[in-house]
Amino acid sequence: MKQIVHKVFSLVICIVIAMTVLIVPQSTAFAAQTGTVNITSGYLKIRESAPSGKEIGQLHKGDVVNILDSTSVAGWYKIEFNGIVGYSSADYIIINQPDNPDIEYKPDADFEAYLTAQGFPESYKPYLRKLHAAHPNWIFKAVDTNLKWNDVITAEMKLGRSLIQKLSSYPESYYSYQQGAYNTETGKFTVFDGTNWIQASQALIEYAVDPRNYLNETYIFALLGLNHSSAETVDGISAILKGTFMNKAYPNFSEFATYADAFLAAAKISDVSSYHLASSCRQEQGVNGSQLSLGTVPGYTGYYNFFNIGAYNGGGNSNVVNGAIYAKNKGWDTPYKSILGGAEFIGSGYIKIGQNTKYLHKFDFVPYGGLYTHQYMTNILAAFSEGSSLKKAYKGDSYESNLTFNIPLFDGIPETTFPKPTGAGDNNYLLKALTVDGHSLTPNFDTYINSYELVVDYEIESVNITAAAMSNQATISGLGSHKLNVGDNTVNITVTAKTGTKNTYTIIVSRQQKPADPPPVVVPDPIDVPVPPLPQESEPEELETDPQEPETAEDEDENAQPVPLPIKRR
């Protein structure tokens, strides 16, 4: 009997254990963790199984995935993205490091005084406190740009300055419908670079410019100072180059054993961080390299350009050919000459003039030769991805050393941090028609004009407004009848795109004052006025005639003088 009870008990225990295995995730180490896709070109496949299962989805640079498990196959993560569950290579997914909930910031009077002395706004401080609690040796330096937030966003919205790829995995809220970025007649976005780089939306630009979005474990290295440090090592560089063609032995030029050695040597000469140089080259050349980094451009074989300097379309040449011409003119006939030349170019052109972070490589907020235009890249999300890549070089003691992060400040930045836009669906927030019944707007309606005026007589007590959105997925508020007060009346018509993006058109209706009543006509009373007597008429005198008047000329006196004729005056 005891034996039977023991078997039953054992069976129950086994069932409980089995249920526990089914319920508990296979790897608690990755529970509730996310990762960011870090590739330089193309896309990362989501496979049905690892390592060679059927492709069931695609990931692009900057996509954030939920990591479900890492134990099934070495070098692969089981991930979830937009409802797709599958497997992707772990080499191209950076684990996002959330703020450690177990580390609590304890009131630190010295650190608080430091934050105040640096001039950090209150909205920055919660993020900095968490980072300080986790990494007490890190140094956070405030950099006052002396720029107004609204001016910065307006400048970054200039066409062609802040771009994003048009990808199926990105939400429509990433893309701009501002004038020149979208063709209202064809319904297509304007391509400013390559085949699919288009203008980023204002919401995405605000998210990318907001420094507070970098004050976390995942992206803080976008704000790291980029001067060379003695703490940099070949192993740290190799961690950045892992999985790329540069992780292999250096080409047979008898200069260095590895690419990592070449980057470190160039860093010491140029005073530019070797980690920055390595991550930049990875960004520019991709995993497998390009013709410029492999020295295989037709007609320019044997010339290298690892940083794509001068590689732009123009003069009848492709960007690759122009990059090769630049390399030949510089004499970059070995990979190291290109790496060193590029390092010196970055050092003199960016680091030494104050653009000394990944963030400031994208956003030119340094008043040296003008603002906004001196950008190393146009990709609006580049600082995020390059910062994540740079972080990979720092391990152990180097990660916890006294690293200095340069954090920009702006005048008038809102208290609330700008979120990353995630709205799906059509992002078209434009009107194609706007009318006020019976009246004409000034100026005439235009899709890209948002402010109008209208003057009406006092007798007009209300106006009726109608409008039509360009997208049938958008909604419009503010239409219909509006009562008018005497004076200026502001009417806002707001278009809300499917993504949630809003665009407001404003009409100021000026109702005239009530006209004054005309003064009454006053008729004076009659007054008796004496009438003077009429003048008496006198009898006309008779004229005497001269009986002696001659009848002919012969009868005139010979001595008589001629009578002059009257003179006609004109």
C-alpha positions in Angstrom: 0.0 0.0 0.0 2.8 2.4 1.0 4.5 1.5 -2.3 1.3 2.4 -4.3 0.9 5.7 -2.4 4.6 6.5 -3.0 4.1 5.9 -6.7 1.0 8.1 -6.9 2.8 10.8 -5.0 5.8 10.6 -7.4 3.4 10.8 -10.3 1.8 13.9 -9.0 5.2 15.5 -8.5 6.2 14.7 -12.0 3.0 16.2 -13.4 3.6 19.4 -11.3 7.2 19.6 -12.6 6.1 19.1 -16.2 3.5 21.8 -15.8 6.1 24.1 -14.4 8.4 23.5 -17.3 5.5 24.3 -19.7 4.6 27.5 -17.8 8.1 28.9 -17.0 10.0 30.3 -19.9 13.0 28.2 -21.1 15.5 30.9 -20.2 14.6 33.2 -17.3 17.8 35.2 -18.1 16.0 36.7 -21.1 12.6 37.1 -19.6 11.1 40.5 -20.5 14.3 41.6 -22.3 14.5 43.5 -25.6 17.1 43.9 -28.2 17.9 46.4 -31.0 18.7 45.2 -34.5 22.1 46.6 -35.5 22.9 46.0 -39.1 24.4 48.4 -41.6 22.5 47.4 -44.8 19.8 45.1 -46.0 17.7 43.2 -43.5 18.0 40.5 -40.9 15.9 37.4 -41.5 13.4 36.0 -39.0 13.5 32.2 -39.5 11.0 29.6 -38.6 13.7 27.6 -36.9 17.5 28.1 -36.4 19.8 28.1 -38.1 18.4 27.5 -41.6 14.6 27.5 -41.3 12.2 29.1 -43.6 12.2 32.9 -43.7 9.0 34.2 -42.0 9.8 37.9 -41.5 12.4 40.6 -41.8 14.1 43.0 -39.3 15.7 46.3 -40.2 18.2 48.5 -38.5 16.8 50.0 -35.3 13.9 47.5 -34.9 13.4 46.5 -31.3 12.5 42.9 -30.7 11.4 40.9 -27.6 13.9 38.2 -26.8 12.2 35.1 -25.7 15.0 32.6 -25.4 18.7 32.2 -26.2 19.4 28.6 -25.4 17.9 26.7 -28.4 20.8 27.1 -30.8 24.1 28.8 -30.0 24.4 32.2 -31.6 20.6 32.6 -32.2 17.8 34.3 -30.3 14.2 33.3 -30.2 12.4 36.6 -30.8 9.0 38.2 -31.2 8.4 41.1 -33.5 5.1 42.6 -34.5 3.4 39.3 -33.7 5.9 37.1 -35.5 7.8 34.6 -33.4 10.9 33.1 -34.8 14.7 33.0 -34.7 17.3 35.6 -35.7 21.1 35.7 -35.5 22.3 37.0 -32.1 25.3 38.7 -33.8 23.1 41.5 -35.1 20.9 42.1 -32.0 22.2 44.2 -29.2 20.6 43.4 -25.8 19.0 46.5 -24.4 20.1 47.1 -20.9 17.2 48.4 -18.8 17.8 50.4 -15.7 18.4 47.9 -13.0 15.4 47.9 -10.8 17.5 46.4 -8.0 19.7 49.5 -7.9 18.0 52.3 -6.1 19.2 55.9 -6.2 19.9 57.1 -2.7 19.8 60.8 -2.0 23.2 62.2 -2.8 23.6 65.8 -1.8 27.0 66.1 -3.7 25.5 64.7 -6.9 22.4 66.8 -6.7 24.6 69.9 -6.2 26.7 68.8 -9.2 23.6 68.5 -11.4 22.4 71.9 -10.4 25.8 73.5 -11.0 26.0 71.9 -14.4 22.6 73.5 -15.3 20.7 70.3 -16.0 16.9 70.9 -16.2 14.7 69.0 -13.8 13.4 66.8 -16.7 16.9 65.4 -17.2 17.6 64.6 -13.6 15.5 61.4 -13.0 17.4 59.7 -15.9 20.8 60.9 -14.6 20.1 59.8 -11.1 19.4 56.2 -12.3 22.6 56.1 -14.3 24.6 57.5 -11.5 23.3 54.9 -9.1 24.3 52.1 -11.5 27.6 53.7 -12.6 29.0 56.1 -9.9 32.2 56.7 -11.8 30.5 58.0 -15.0 30.8 61.8 -15.5 27.8 63.7 -17.0 28.8 67.0 -18.5 26.2 69.6 -19.6 26.8 71.2 -22.9 24.7 74.4 -23.3 24.0 74.8 -27.1 22.4 78.3 -26.5 19.9 77.2 -29.1 16.1 77.4 -28.8 14.4 74.0 -29.1 11.8 75.1 -31.6 14.5 76.6 -33.8 16.5 73.4 -33.7 13.5 71.3 -34.8 12.6 73.7 -37.6 16.3 73.5 -38.8 16.4 69.7 -38.7 13.2 69.5 -40.7 14.9 71.1 -43.7 14.4 68.8 -46.7 17.2 66.3 -47.1 18.8 67.0 -43.7 17.1 64.3 -41.6 16.3 61.1 -43.5 14.9 57.7 -42.8 14.6 54.6 -45.0 11.2 53.7 -46.4 10.8 50.2 -45.0 7.8 47.9 -44.6 8.8 47.3 -41.0 8.7 51.0 -40.0 5.5 52.6 -39.0 4.1 55.3 -41.3 4.5 57.8 -38.5 8.2 57.9 -39.4 7.6 59.6 -42.7 7.0 63.3 -43.4 4.2 64.8 -45.5 5.7 68.3 -45.4 5.9 70.3 -48.6 8.5 68.8 -50.9 8.7 65.5 -49.0 5.5 64.1 -50.5 3.9 64.5 -53.9 0.2 65.1 -53.4 -0.5 64.3 -57.1 1.3 61.0 -57.4 1.0 60.0 -53.7 4.7 59.2 -53.5 7.5 60.3 -51.2 10.5 62.2 -52.5 13.7 60.1 -52.4 16.6 62.3 -51.3 19.4 59.6 -51.2 19.9 56.1 -52.6 16.7 54.3 -53.6 14.5 54.7 -50.4 15.9 57.4 -48.1 13.1 59.9 -47.6 12.3 62.8 -45.2 11.8 61.9 -41.5 8.6 63.1 -39.8 8.7 65.9 -37.3 7.7 63.4 -34.5 10.7 61.2 -35.3 13.0 64.2 -35.5 11.9 65.4 -32.1 12.4 61.9 -30.7 15.9 61.6 -32.1 17.1 65.1 -31.1 15.7 64.9 -27.5 18.9 64.2 -25.4 16.8 62.6 -22.7 16.0 59.7 -25.0 19.8 58.8 -24.8 20.0 58.9 -21.0 19.7 55.1 -20.5 21.8 52.0 -20.6 21.1 51.3 -24.2 21.9 54.6 -25.9 24.0 56.6 -23.5 27.2 55.9 -25.5 25.9 58.1 -28.3 26.9 61.0 -26.0 30.3 59.6 -25.1 33.3 61.9 -25.8 35.2 60.5 -28.8 38.8 61.5 -28.1 41.3 58.6 -27.9 41.7 57.1 -24.4 44.6 54.9 -23.1 41.9 52.5 -21.8 41.1 51.4 -25.4 42.2 47.9 -26.3 42.5 45.6 -29.2 40.0 43.3 -27.6 37.5 46.2 -27.3 37.9 47.0 -31.0 37.5 43.4 -31.9 34.2 43.3 -30.0 32.9 46.0 -32.4 34.2 44.3 -35.5 32.9 40.9 -34.6 30.9 39.3 -37.4 32.3 41.6 -40.1 35.0 41.2 -42.8 37.2 43.4 -40.6 37.2 40.7 -37.8 39.6 38.7 -40.0 43.3 39.0 -40.3 44.6 42.3 -41.9 45.2 42.0 -45.6 48.7 41.0 -46.7 50.3 44.5 -46.6 52.8 43.6 -43.8 51.6 46.5 -41.7 49.4 44.9 -39.0 48.3 41.5 -37.8 44.6 42.5 -37.5 42.3 45.3 -38.5 41.9 46.0 -34.7 45.7 46.8 -34.6 45.3 49.2 -37.5 42.4 51.0 -35.9 44.3 51.4 -32.6 47.4 52.7 -34.3 45.4 55.3 -36.3 43.6 56.4 -33.1 46.8 57.2 -31.3 48.0 59.4 -34.1 44.7 61.2 -34.8 43.6 61.4 -31.1 40.2 59.9 -32.1 38.7 57.0 -30.2 39.6 53.7 -31.9 36.2 52.5 -30.8 34.5 55.3 -32.6 36.6 54.6 -35.7 35.7 50.9 -35.7 32.0 51.5 -35.1 31.9 54.1 -37.8 33.5 51.8 -40.4 31.2 49.1 -39.5 28.3 51.5 -40.0 29.7 52.6 -43.4 30.9 49.4 -44.9 28.5 46.8 -43.5 29.2 43.2 -42.6 30.7 42.1 -45.9 32.4 45.3 -46.9 31.9 47.3 -50.1 34.0 48.0 -53.2 35.5 51.0 -51.4 36.7 49.0 -48.4 37.8 46.0 -50.5 39.6 48.1 -53.0 37.7 46.7 -56.0 36.1 49.7 -57.7 36.6 49.2 -61.5 39.2 51.6 -62.8 40.4 52.3 -59.3 41.5 48.8 -58.1 43.8 49.0 -55.1 42.4 52.2 -53.6 40.5 52.2 -50.3 38.0 54.4 -48.6 36.8 52.9 -45.3 34.8 56.0 -44.2 33.2 56.7 -47.6 34.7 60.2 -47.5 33.8 62.1 -50.7 31.4 59.3 -51.7 28.5 61.1 -53.2 26.6 61.2 -56.4 27.7 64.0 -58.7 29.8 65.1 -61.7 28.3 62.3 -63.7 29.8 59.7 -61.3 28.2 57.3 -58.8 29.0 57.7 -55.1 31.3 54.7 -55.2 33.4 56.1 -58.1 33.7 59.5 -56.5 34.8 57.9 -53.3 37.4 55.9 -55.2 38.6 59.1 -56.9 38.9 60.8 -53.5 41.0 57.8 -52.2 43.3 57.9 -55.3 43.9 61.6 -54.9 44.8 61.0 -51.3 47.1 58.1 -52.1 45.1 55.6 -50.0 46.5 52.5 -51.6 46.4 50.3 -48.4 43.6 49.8 -45.9 45.6 51.4 -43.2 46.3 54.6 -45.2 42.6 54.9 -45.6 41.8 54.2 -41.9 44.5 56.7 -40.8 43.4 59.3 -43.4 39.8 58.9 -42.4 40.7 59.2 -38.7 42.6 62.4 -39.3 39.7 63.8 -41.4 37.2 63.0 -38.6 39.6 64.3 -35.9 40.2 67.7 -37.6 36.8 68.1 -39.1 34.6 67.0 -36.2 36.2 66.0 -32.9 38.6 69.0 -32.5 35.9 71.6 -33.4 33.5 70.3 -30.8 31.4 67.7 -32.7 32.9 65.1 -30.4 30.0 62.6 -29.9 28.1 60.3 -32.1 25.1 62.5 -31.4 26.9 65.6 -32.6 28.1 63.8 -35.7 24.5 63.6 -36.7 23.3 67.0 -35.3 25.5 70.0 -35.9 24.8 72.2 -32.9 28.4 73.5 -32.8 28.8 77.2 -33.9 31.9 76.6 -35.9 31.4 77.7 -39.5 27.6 77.7 -39.1 25.0 75.5 -37.6 23.1 72.4 -38.7 24.8 71.8 -42.0 28.1 70.0 -41.0 26.7 66.5 -40.6 28.6 63.3 -40.9 25.4 61.4 -41.7 21.8 62.2 -42.5 20.2 59.1 -41.0 18.0 60.4 -38.3 18.4 57.3 -36.2 22.2 56.9 -36.7 23.2 58.2 -33.3 21.1 55.5 -31.6 22.5 52.6 -33.7 26.1 53.9 -33.6 25.9 54.5 -29.9 24.7 51.0 -29.3 27.5 49.6 -31.5 30.1 51.7 -29.6 28.9 50.4 -26.3 30.0 46.8 -27.3 33.6 47.8 -27.0 33.4 48.6 -23.3 33.6 45.6 -21.0 34.2 45.1 -17.3 36.5 47.7 -15.8 36.5 49.9 -18.9 32.7 50.0 -18.8 32.7 51.2 -15.2 35.6 53.6 -15.5 35.3 57.4 -15.4 33.7 57.8 -18.8 32.6 61.3 -19.8 29.3 61.9 -21.5 28.5 65.2 -23.1 24.8 66.0 -22.8 23.3 68.9 -24.8 20.9 71.5 -23.3 18.3 73.5 -25.2 16.4 76.7 -24.3 12.7 76.0 -24.0 12.8 72.2 -24.3 9.4 70.9 -23.1 9.2 69.2 -19.7 7.9 66.0 -21.2 10.2 63.7 -23.2 9.4 63.2 -26.8 8.4 59.5 -27.4 9.3 57.4 -30.4 6.4 57.5 -32.9 4.7 54.1 -33.2 1.4 55.0 -34.9 0.5 52.5 -37.6 -1.6 53.3 -40.7 -1.6 56.2 -43.0 0.3 59.3 -41.7 -1.2 61.7 -44.2 -2.5 64.7 -42.2 -3.2 67.1 -45.0 -6.4 68.8 -46.3 -7.2 68.9 -50.0 -10.0 71.5 -49.6 -11.1 74.1 -47.1 -14.0 76.5 -47.6 -16.2 79.0 -45.7 -19.6 79.0 -47.3 -20.3 82.2 -49.2 -16.9 83.8 -48.5 -13.3 83.8 -49.8 -10.3 83.0 -47.7 -7.1 85.1 -47.7 -4.9 83.8 -49.1 -6.5 81.3 -51.3 -6.5 77.8 -49.9 -3.3 75.7 -50.3 -2.7 72.3 -48.8 0.6 73.6 -47.2 -0.7 76.9 -45.9 -2.0 76.6 -42.4 -3.1 80.2 -41.6 -6.0 82.2 -43.2 -8.0 85.4 -42.6 -11.5 86.4 -43.4 -13.4 89.7 -42.9 -17.2 89.7 -42.7 -19.8 92.4 -42.1 -21.5 93.0 -38.8 -24.7 91.4 -40.2 -22.9 88.0 -40.5 -23.5 86.3 -37.2 -22.0 82.9 -38.1 -20.0 81.1 -40.7 -20.1 77.5 -41.9 -16.8 75.7 -42.6 -16.4 72.6 -44.7 -13.2 70.7 -45.6 -12.0 67.4 -47.1 -8.9 65.4 -46.0 -6.4 64.1 -48.5 -6.6 60.6 -46.9 -9.8 58.8 -46.3 -8.2 57.4 -43.1 -7.9 60.9 -41.5 -10.5 62.6 -39.4 -11.3 66.3 -39.2 -12.5 68.4 -36.2 -13.6 72.0 -36.1 -16.0 71.9 -39.1 -19.6 73.2 -39.2 -21.2 76.4 -38.0 -19.3 78.8 -35.8 -21.0 81.8 -34.1 -19.1 85.0 -34.4 -18.4 87.7 -31.9 -17.6 91.2 -33.0 -13.8 91.4 -33.6 -11.4 88.5 -34.3 -12.7 84.9 -34.0 -10.1 82.1 -34.2 -11.3 78.8 -35.7 -9.1 75.8 -35.7 -9.6 72.9 -38.1 -7.5 69.9 -37.0 -6.7 66.9 -39.2 -5.8 63.7 -37.3 -4.0 61.1 -39.4 -4.6 57.4 -38.8 -1.2 57.3 -37.0 -2.4 60.0 -34.5 -0.3 62.8 -36.1 -2.2 66.1 -35.9 -2.1 69.1 -38.3 -4.0 72.3 -37.6 -5.3 74.8 -40.0 -6.4 78.2 -38.5 -8.9 80.7 -39.8 -9.2 84.2 -38.1 -12.6 85.5 -38.9 -12.9 89.3 -38.2 -16.5 90.4 -37.8 -16.9 94.2 -38.3 -18.3 96.6 -35.7 -21.9 97.5 -35.8 -22.3 100.6 -38.0 -23.3 103.8 -36.1 -26.9 105.1 -36.8 -26.9 108.2 -39.1 -27.7 111.5 -37.3 -31.3 112.8 -37.7 -32.0 115.5 -40.3 -33.0 118.8 -38.5 -35.4 121.2 -40.3 -35.2 124.7 -38.9 -38.4 126.7 -38.1 -39.4 129.3 -40.7 -38.4 132.9 -40.0 -40.3 136.1 -41.2 -37.9 138.1 -43.3 -39.1 141.5 -44.7 -39.3 141.6 -48.4 -37.6 144.7 -50.0 -39.7 146.7 -52.5 -39.2 145.9 -56.1 -37.2 148.6 -58.1 -39.3 151.1 -60.3 -38.9 150.7 -64.0 -37.8 153.9 -65.9 -38.8 154.9 -69.4 -36.1 154.4 -72.0 -34.6 157.4 -73.5 -34.9 158.0 -77.3 -31.6 158.1 -79.2 -31.1 161.0 -81.6 -30.0 160.3 -85.1 -27.6 162.5 -87.1 -29.5 163.9 -90.0 -26.2 165.0 -91.6 -24.8 161.4 -91.8 -23.2 161.0 -95.2 -24.7 158.3 -97.4 -21.7 157.6 -99.5 -17.9 157.8 -99.2 -17.8 160.7 -101.6 -19.8 162.9 -99.1 -17.2 162.5 -96.3 -14.9 165.3 -95.3 -11.6 165.1 -97.1 -9.7 166.0 -93.9 -11.5 163.4 -91.7 -9.2 160.8 -90.1 -9.9 157.1 -90.7 -11.5 155.3 -87.8 -9.3 152.4 -86.6 -10.8 148.9 -86.7 -11.2 147.2 -83.4 -8.4 144.8 -82.5 -9.3 141.2 -81.8 -7.5 139.9 -78.8 -6.9 136.2 -78.8 
